[in-house]
Amino acid sequence: MRHDPIIYSNRPQYNAGPLTLDELKLYEQNGYLLLENVFSEQEVANMLAELQSIWVAGAASDSSGIIREPESEEIRSVFAVHQNNTVFNRLSRDPRLIDVACQVLDSDVYVHQSRINFKPGFRGKDFYWHSDFETWHVEDGMPRMRAISFSVLLDDNLLYNGSLMLVPGSHRKFVACMGETPKDHYKESLRKQVFGVPDEESLTKLVTESGIDMPAGKKGSVLMFECNTMHGSNSNITPFARRNVFMVYNSVKNALQSPFSGGSPRPEFVASRAPQLVVI
Amino acid sequence: MRHDPIIYSNRPQYNAGPLTLDELKLYEQNGYLLLENVFSEQEVANMLAELQSIWVAGAASDSSGIIREPESEEIRSVFAVHQNNTVFNRLSRDPRLIDVACQVLDSDVYVHQSRINFKPGFRGKDFYWHSDFETWHVEDGMPRMRAISFSVLLDDNLLYNGSLMLVPGSHRKFVACMGETPKDHYKESLRKQVFGVPDEESLTKLVTESGIDMPAGKKGSVLMFECNTMHGSNSNITPFARRNVFMVYNSVKNALQSPFSGGSPRPEFVASRAPQLVVI
């Protein structure tokens, strides 16, 4: 079972917002929360245009922050967009995300990781089950569970275009994962995860007990989820792309140490070691 | 646009059942119909046990009717179960399917194709969009659109375990497919379809106009759909397998001819050329 708090704030501070007490309770209980209508249509359109430029520029790029599908070489994810792109840098500092992270984690925060997950129509691939904390702890040296992912939905996330599934309540548990972490594991794991994933028996038990939620949401919504919440997504053969931008905030009181695997830290683009918000 | 009828019966015969007039209208309009609670829990359990035996026996078999995943060699589908298995032979002659097929097609029917689609938990792969008729016409020589697929649900088909998606109304249209059919195409296409699939522009237009339906249903339900209805399904990383048995009935007045591609007919296990119901 988990030892760390989920909501770090003291009860009186709950009312300061931006989340209401009911929202905090839902987040604490389920390990995720869907915030609807956070970004306007115009803001989403601007971010989508920027995302499209990154996609086009990335096609011929050999940047290490660009992760491709294991079979097709099509772009799967682009990392560190908060450092390399002004539009997404601005997003990383948006109070509509930051203030929520600070409220829940009861401290200043910084961007631990950012990325665009392109899940294109027709051939978007699945992301297998994982809890982020497992990797962040073992491979990046994140000491405690005191980080939150914000997925900013740039397309409508529907019931059938590979939307995120989460196991509600799984953030309260710890599901051990198989195998030793191979050297430079991230180069493969960001494309298709094989090591460091929970075994099928543990997953079956977890899901049988807790079920699966798939909180579909309109573009402009934000799905926030706790760093230890088990999640994954199916493929997408529909014509409707499912493109989301992730900003992961870690508490400044939870700065990275040496990886708990004893191996070398992963590169900066996948796990920032600078505990401050950067303005580019 | 389509020239063939969807409901072949004359109006007075509608009332003979088993489908009601409302059900027939829904089927005519959407190109599919979900029939709930058709098979009892005990019947489903018996079929699942049989399916499990086929899975185990198939692991080491080199039978041509066993189709494996393109990457893992795990069993994807087993064909001709109405000919090779007494339980599924009995299913193929079940009046709860046959009588519906006869009612809609206004003639005697026979099994054109049967198969189990195993979509296991954790690693069930997607089935890309296709209309069955395209292949059955070109590769098998089925003259007209006068056939129906019945998918008998042996697991709960949920919103997130790779349930069938259908484009409602697509059975009224004809979406041309790309490319010439390569020789012995079926050996690859049953594993992963590349040729004979609609292009992305046509699919986008079709789905934008008509949407996508994903009729989730409990085990024991039957999803029937018209031979020209566009359908496909996403992958399944959940622990919940999605195992369905398909029985495809063709009208005896629509018996196969030489393939319209001019090529050799596909083997008997994938397209029966004997227009009668077989008792084994």
Interface residues (C-beta under 8 A of the other chain):
Chain A: G121 F122 D126 Y128 W129 L159 Y160 G162 M165 E200 L203 T204 V207 T208 I212 M214 G232 S233 N234 S235 N236 I237 T238 P239 F240
Chain B: G121 F122 D126 Y128 W129 L159 Y160 G162 M165 E200 L203 T204 V207 T208 I212 M214 G232 S233 N234 S235 N236 I237 T238 P239 F240
